[in-house]
Each structure stands twice: as structure tokens, then as C-alpha cells.
Amino acid sequence: MILLIILIISEFLTFFVFRHHYKGFSKTKYYLSTIINTVLSIYMWILYIEVTSYNGNFDNPGHIWLMMNLTGTFCAVLFPRILLDILHFTGKMIRFKRGGHSRSLTNAGIIIWMGIFSIISLSTIGRFNVRTDEVTIKVEGLNKDLDGLTIVQLSDIHLSGFHRNEAVLKNIMEKVDNLKPDILINSGDFVSYGWREFDRSDTILSLAKGRLGNFAVLGNHDIGTYYPGYTAAEIDTNIIRMVEMITASGYKILSDDHTIIKIGEAKLAIIGVITRGRHKHMVHGDLKKAVSGLDSVNFSILISHDPNQWEKDVMGKADIDLTLSGHTHGMQMGILTKRFKWSPSEYYYPKWNGLYSSGKQFLYVNRGLGILEIPFRIWMPPEITVIRLSGSVNPGGSMEAD
């Protein structure tokens, strides 16, 4: 109800802003701004009515797609429109005695709106600008049969974000398959709310294959944590259906357990833990249970959706060589260059993207392929990670990014 009131008030105020600012100064700008504002308003109201009147399954991919687009429209239209209204009427208050308004304040509001709208519009397209990040990890004393092993990591696909863009997802999976990974790993969050988001995407995901297998874990969204009103029994049902869908996509799911792959004379352990809960109340999988019965191996890889588990349970505490995580999305916005990276994500996840090390242990955090809540990525491109293992004579191990 509050949102509806805000929408209605902003419509009336913005109409008066353009009327006060342009009427009598420039008919062309007045009519042009009014037409553009009206078109954006109609689109926003259509989305709002469709989302608020929906009464089907919450995890219908079309419904989630509409919700994300409504949120994106709020960010690109409603929020800057409110800023414009505030600046304009602040200018009127400042010039209350003299009459009129501060044209510079109103112009600033219009420029801000245009800037925000342009950035978000371009970033909506940029969310499909997938980047392949290649990393070489040098490991002291690595078994020769593991030297050059190629691991491709995917994470946080959030399939509903590819609704109506299944061809894009297909192209990404074909690109992954063309990388010819020895092992393909997905560190969770295939969906945002529930199993129905999968739709028929299992046939698309199955296009990407690792020579030695595909392995995945369930992320906290995969559990059904964010499905409104889910009971414990419904969460259990959701997990069962998710396991079916992910398995149909060609992955072996690791739920607080492990598997061993023999490569020549070397043994490689892949360990996976399930992640539940939500931020500030994350529940990490039982790592002790996952490694129970694990014999001596030459190299071990842990798939842990939440990177915070690395410092909590792995670093200096468990015999794990490489941990692969996702979850952060790089907050889908920030600055990412070869020399500098920043995202608001770092205030919640100190290890939020890229390769980290402590002694001989390594962590890689993938930015994810998909989107959550907002349908854009601002200077934070989606990621396919290619990790290659390499022997090293340097004591203590080292890391090198290509």
C-alpha cells in the first residue's frame, strides 16, 4: 500500500515538475519530457499490476522475471524521479518569497535521472557480457599427473534471470564445453526461489561437460530458503526436486560428502558441502562429515557455496588444498580492473572475488553467471572461471593469474 501511494504521488509531482520547469521556456522540451515520462510510467504500471495481481506459483520463472524487471524499473525510473521531485521542490522552497524555482537544482535532478537511467539500461544488456577469467595455481610438489589439470567453475546461475533469453544461456554452455574442462564444477544457486525456475533448462545445462565429470553443491537459494511461506516439508520436497533437476543437468551432487577421481597414479578428492540459511544466519555444511573416510589423496578440492566458510572451517583447520565458492555476485556492481577491484560486497564478504591464499591453501570466489533481485550488473561482469593446476618449486606455494 505504501509503495502504491509513493507511485501515485511521484506521478503527480513529476508532472508538475516538467510543467513548472519547461512550460513557457521550451515547448519542445516540455512535450518531449512529458511523452518520455508517460511511456516510462505506463511500462512501470503494467509491471506493477502484473506482479501484484499474480496468484500462481511464486517460483514460476516468468513471475520472477517480471519482479526483477519491476525492481530494475524502480531503480532506473522511480528512484531518480523521486530525487528530481525533491530537488525541484527544494528549489521552490528556497525561492518561495521571490517565486519560481531553482532551475539549476531541477536541471541537476534531470541530469541525475538521465545518468542513472543510462547506466542501468546499459548494465541490463551488460549482464550477458560473460567474461572468462583464467587463473593458474602453482602448487608445491604437485603430482605430475595433476599438472595442467583444467577446472572450469560456474556459480550462481539463477536460472529465472535467463527467462526469455534461453539462447544466451545455451551459447554460454556451449562456450564452457568448448573450453574442454577436465572437471566442471558448479558452486550452487542454480535458482533463486524454487525448483520450478528450472523449467526445461536442464537440457541446456547438460550441454557443458567435464572430461572427468561435473560436480555441484546446493546453494542456500537452491534449498528454497527465500520461497515465501515454505514449510519444512515443502523445503524438503523442493530439495528433492532440485536434486532431480541438477542431476538431469549432468551433475553429481555432493551433499556433505566426497568423491575420488583417479588420474593416472594420482588421486583427486572433490568434496562438497551444502549451504543453508541467509545472510548473517548462514548455515554451512558439515565439513567433518564430508571428509569422513577420506583416505590420503594428492590434491583436494572443496566446493563451498559461501566463501566465508573458508576462513571459518578450512584455512589452517582442514586438509583442503583448493576451495571453490560463489554466492557474492560481486553485489552485481562495483569496479573491476586488472589493478583495482572494489564492490560493496567486500563489507559482507572479505573474500568476494578472485584468488586468495593462506600458506598452501587456496580459495577462488566466482562472481556468478546470473542475476538476483535486480536485472543488471554495473561494471561487474558475470564469470566463467578456468583454473589450471601447475607444479611449483617455490616453497609454500604461490598463485598466478593469467
C-alpha atoms as one frame of an Amber mdcrd trajectory, in Angstrom:
protein
   0.000   0.000   0.000   2.837   2.390   0.871   4.528   1.624  -2.451   1.285
   2.319  -4.319   0.960   5.703  -2.579   4.580   6.562  -3.442   3.973   5.652
  -7.085   0.857   7.811  -7.337   2.434  10.803  -5.583   5.559  10.635  -7.754
   3.402  10.615 -10.896   1.620  13.834  -9.943   4.723  15.597  -8.637   6.823
  14.753 -11.688   4.081  16.025 -13.997   4.150  19.369 -12.186   7.978  19.430
 -12.212   8.106  19.299 -16.027   5.237  21.749 -16.305   6.905  24.284 -13.960
  10.369  23.807 -15.461   9.684  23.811 -19.201   6.246  25.387 -19.785   6.849
  28.870 -21.116  10.551  28.179 -21.710  10.638  25.388 -24.274   7.550  23.680
 -25.669   9.729  21.079 -27.402  11.453  20.026 -24.177   8.155  20.114 -22.286
   6.321  17.826 -24.714   9.337  15.545 -25.212   9.953  15.090 -21.471   6.235
  14.569 -20.842   5.998  11.906 -23.552   9.101  10.049 -22.331   7.927  10.205
 -18.715   4.466   8.951 -19.720   5.886   5.995 -21.673   8.110   5.004 -18.743
   5.179   5.367 -16.350   2.933   3.151 -18.467   5.613   0.443 -18.593   6.173
   0.672 -14.829   2.451   0.484 -14.048   1.993  -2.525 -16.330   4.788  -4.356
 -14.489   3.410  -3.304 -11.102  -0.112  -4.535 -11.898   1.143  -7.832 -13.349
   3.358  -8.534 -10.332   0.870  -7.514  -7.633  -2.057  -9.346  -9.261  -0.144
 -12.605  -9.806  -1.525 -15.570  -7.829   0.329 -18.555  -9.261   3.416 -20.416
  -8.033   5.926 -17.914  -6.713   8.876 -19.682  -8.379   7.368 -19.512 -11.858
  10.289 -18.156 -13.925   8.034 -15.688 -15.750   6.846 -14.248 -12.432  10.377
 -13.853 -11.094  11.446 -12.269 -14.381   8.636  -9.709 -14.005   9.619  -8.996
 -10.389  13.219  -8.355 -11.385  12.161  -6.065 -14.203   9.880  -4.138 -11.843
  12.763  -3.721  -9.390  15.013  -2.588 -12.220  12.389  -0.071 -13.347  12.115
   1.271  -9.805  15.906   1.740  -9.769  16.034   3.365 -13.213  12.814   5.408
 -13.118  11.090   5.700  -9.734  14.149   6.356  -7.551  15.695   9.096  -9.768
  12.212  10.542 -10.316  11.824  10.952  -6.550  15.244  12.645  -6.413  14.128
  15.012  -9.167  10.940  15.852  -7.259  12.893  16.516  -4.070  15.411  18.767
  -5.802  12.751  20.698  -7.718  10.502  21.397  -4.735  13.515  22.210  -2.569
  14.310  24.849  -5.187  10.767  26.183  -4.916  11.066  26.435  -1.136  14.384
  28.287  -1.428  12.773  30.806  -3.782   9.439  30.875  -2.007   9.457  34.639
  -1.399  10.654  35.560  -4.890   8.519  32.953  -6.648   9.569  30.413  -9.246
  12.114  27.679  -8.586  15.831  26.965  -8.793  16.401  25.938 -12.394  19.907
  24.668 -11.562  18.545  22.248  -8.933  15.862  20.940 -11.281  18.394  20.580
 -14.112  20.665  18.664 -11.733  17.775  16.302 -10.948  17.096  15.738 -14.639
  20.792  15.069 -15.346  20.977  12.610 -12.428  17.885  10.816 -13.725  19.327
  10.587 -17.233  22.640   9.327 -15.851  21.099   6.632 -13.636  18.705   5.542
 -16.379  21.529   5.278 -18.934  23.844   3.320 -16.621  21.134   0.839 -15.626
  19.878   0.435 -19.208  23.383  -0.365 -20.476  24.063  -2.632 -17.494  20.870
  -4.568 -18.228  22.414  -5.526 -21.552  25.866  -5.963 -19.967  24.596  -8.666
 -17.617  25.084 -11.089 -20.511  28.637  -9.901 -21.215  30.219 -13.015 -19.729
  33.935 -12.823 -19.016  36.245 -15.830 -18.910  38.809 -15.385 -16.125  41.823
 -17.695 -16.348  43.884 -18.477 -13.265  46.955 -20.649 -12.782  47.545 -22.021
  -9.298  51.101 -23.138  -8.629  51.296 -25.891  -6.074  54.482 -27.113  -4.441
  55.072 -30.803  -5.046  52.011 -31.285  -7.245  51.770 -34.805  -8.609  52.876
 -34.838 -12.249  49.602 -36.474 -13.287  47.714 -33.433 -11.973  49.995 -30.890
 -13.612  47.923 -28.955 -16.141  44.587 -30.201 -14.815  41.897 -27.783 -16.007
  38.947 -26.996 -13.768  36.109 -24.808 -15.031  33.931 -23.265 -12.350  30.421
 -21.897 -12.730  28.304 -20.455  -9.967  25.050 -18.647  -9.161  23.257 -19.135
 -12.469  19.859 -18.113 -11.001  18.034 -19.535 -13.999  14.998 -17.227 -13.858
  17.304 -14.395 -14.964  17.647 -16.182 -18.319  13.886 -16.378 -18.841  13.174
 -15.312 -22.444  16.936 -15.449 -23.022  17.428 -19.202 -23.202  19.529 -18.794
 -26.369  22.028 -16.734 -24.366  22.286 -19.472 -21.742  22.741 -22.064 -24.489
  25.597 -20.060 -26.006  27.269 -19.789 -22.589  27.060 -23.541 -22.001  28.474
 -24.224 -25.467  31.311 -21.817 -24.684  32.003 -23.689 -21.442  32.018 -27.018
 -23.263  34.422 -25.635 -25.883  36.874 -24.857 -23.076  37.216 -28.656 -22.770
  37.443 -28.776 -18.971  38.807 -31.833 -17.257  36.395 -31.133 -14.405  33.320
 -28.882 -14.412  32.234 -27.542 -11.037  29.154 -25.545 -10.101  29.232 -23.962
  -6.644  25.471 -23.608  -6.247  22.435 -21.344  -6.543  21.016 -22.729  -9.752
  17.760 -20.946  -8.860  16.575 -18.031  -6.739  13.417 -19.353  -5.065  12.336
 -22.839  -6.083  12.626 -25.814  -8.418  10.087 -24.569 -10.994  12.609 -21.976
 -12.149  14.466 -24.806 -13.833  11.672 -25.075 -16.397  13.452 -27.006 -19.192
  16.906 -25.589 -18.528  18.352 -28.970 -17.582  18.671 -29.779 -21.289  20.664
 -26.562 -21.796  22.931 -27.001 -18.766  23.732 -30.559 -19.812  25.493 -29.206
 -22.930  28.573 -28.385 -20.818  30.605 -31.414 -19.785  33.824 -32.063 -17.935
  36.024 -34.888 -19.258  36.212 -36.408 -15.785  32.762 -35.327 -14.673  30.536
 -32.479 -13.494  30.126 -31.788  -9.769  27.847 -29.407  -7.885  26.512 -28.426
  -4.485  23.249 -26.850  -3.397  23.454 -23.164  -2.529  21.220 -21.515   0.038
  18.779 -20.348  -2.654  18.524 -23.882  -4.039  17.169 -25.086  -0.711  14.027
 -22.943  -1.003  15.075 -20.523   1.740  13.548 -17.498   0.034  10.274 -19.030
  -1.148   7.594 -17.116   0.826   5.751 -19.290   3.307   7.512 -22.565   2.576
   7.002 -25.107   5.355   9.737 -27.521   6.434   8.010 -30.286   4.448   7.809
 -28.109   1.336  11.515 -27.275   1.651  12.280 -30.999   1.766  10.180 -31.525
  -1.377  11.923 -28.625  -3.083  15.331 -30.143  -2.309  14.264 -33.473  -3.789
  13.084 -31.797  -6.987  16.219 -29.656  -7.171  18.411 -32.740  -6.880  16.444
 -34.347  -9.721  16.834 -31.284 -11.938  20.535 -30.759 -11.253  21.237 -34.454
 -11.779  19.347 -34.296 -15.090  21.665 -31.401 -15.992  24.612 -33.783 -15.853
  25.982 -33.044 -12.374  26.870 -35.307  -9.497  25.621 -33.545  -6.376  27.803
 -33.613  -3.302  25.878 -33.034  -0.069  28.346 -33.119   2.811  30.253 -35.951
   1.178  33.063 -36.551  -1.298  34.159 -38.480  -4.329  37.610 -39.555  -5.504
  38.838 -39.394  -9.088  41.844 -41.430 -10.195  44.003 -39.555 -12.712  46.955
 -41.659 -13.763  48.693 -42.546 -10.499  47.208 -39.544  -8.684  44.089 -39.337
  -6.532  41.966 -36.208  -6.629  39.288 -35.657  -3.982  36.253 -33.483  -4.681
  34.359 -32.563  -1.534  31.021 -30.782  -1.425  29.055 -29.187   1.401  25.501
 -27.906   1.288  24.726 -24.316   2.339  21.525 -23.165   4.032  20.122 -20.004
   5.581  20.519 -16.367   4.597  22.989 -13.568   5.265  24.010 -13.190   8.917
  22.433 -16.563   9.578  24.218 -18.789   7.087  24.405 -22.465   7.971  27.431
 -24.149   6.452  27.572 -27.809   5.612  29.258 -30.332   7.877  32.834 -30.425
   6.571  33.905 -33.096   9.060  31.156 -35.371   7.790  32.075 -34.540   4.187
  35.686 -35.701   4.613  34.863 -38.644   6.857  36.508 -41.776   5.499  38.596
 -39.829   3.027  41.928 -41.562   2.521  45.155 -39.832   1.631  44.904 -38.031
  -1.716  47.285 -35.990  -3.834  45.033 -32.950  -4.104  41.664 -31.965  -2.652
  39.012 -29.545  -3.904  36.191 -28.322  -1.683  33.014 -26.877  -3.218  31.549
 -24.489  -0.656  28.929 -22.004  -1.820  29.663 -19.358   0.825  33.285 -18.089
   0.766  33.084 -17.127   4.443  33.257 -20.828   5.269  36.876 -20.888   4.074
  38.158 -18.802   6.981  35.708 -20.359   9.412  36.292 -24.056   8.737  39.108
 -24.531   6.203  42.003 -22.086   6.490  44.596 -23.681   8.753  41.987 -26.102
  10.101  41.290 -28.691   7.398  43.471 -30.559   4.934  41.902 -28.899   1.878
  44.081 -27.573  -0.942  41.596 -25.579  -3.022  38.157 -24.237  -2.116  35.752
 -23.017  -4.801  32.943 -20.646  -3.814  30.473 -18.165  -5.273  27.485 -16.558
  -3.558  28.630 -12.906  -3.550  27.853 -11.946  -7.201  30.290  -9.095  -6.519
  26.997  -7.479  -5.411  26.394  -7.090  -9.189  28.045  -3.679  -9.057  31.447
  -2.196  -8.392  34.771  -1.585 -10.089  36.757  -4.423 -11.593  40.060  -3.801
 -13.378  43.384  -5.633 -13.541  44.909  -3.251 -10.987  41.944  -2.454  -8.778
  38.739  -4.089  -7.662  36.026  -2.899  -5.317  32.454  -3.833  -4.575  30.082
  -3.170  -1.676  30.180  -6.943  -1.373  33.514  -6.696   0.458  31.780  -5.273
   3.540  29.906  -8.558   3.916  32.368 -10.980   2.356  36.072 -10.083   2.816
  36.880 -12.690   0.155  34.379 -11.673  -2.510  36.029 -12.323  -5.897  39.151
 -13.874  -7.307  42.004 -15.937  -5.924  43.135 -15.839  -2.291  45.734 -17.891
  -0.451  46.986 -18.717   3.002  50.086 -20.864   3.151  49.451 -23.768   0.825
  45.685 -23.356   0.802  43.767 -21.522  -1.901  40.291 -20.056  -2.286  38.682
 -18.900  -5.511  35.437 -16.901  -5.430  33.429 -16.772  -8.651  31.208 -13.716
  -9.397  28.437 -15.916 -10.778  26.712 -16.133 -14.143  23.262 -14.891 -13.259
  21.442 -12.090 -11.521  19.386 -11.832  -8.356  16.676  -9.277  -7.493  17.962
  -6.588  -9.872  18.210  -7.303 -13.629  21.567  -5.665 -14.207  25.286  -5.763
 -13.450  27.110  -2.439 -13.174  30.804  -2.934 -14.065  30.677  -6.395 -12.503
  30.543  -8.874 -15.418  29.342 -12.452 -14.997  32.114 -15.005 -14.897  33.321
 -18.336 -16.179  36.473 -19.347 -14.313  39.196 -21.508 -15.832  41.619 -22.788
 -13.185  44.771 -24.683 -14.121  46.947 -26.526 -11.644  50.695 -26.252 -12.099
  53.647 -27.746 -10.248  55.944 -25.283  -8.446  59.378 -25.373  -6.899  58.601
 -22.343  -4.720  58.199 -23.328  -1.069  54.838 -22.557   0.441  53.088 -22.465
  -2.927  52.245 -19.376  -4.919  49.477 -18.061  -7.107  49.492 -16.529 -10.513
  46.600 -15.078 -12.513  46.831 -15.169 -16.306
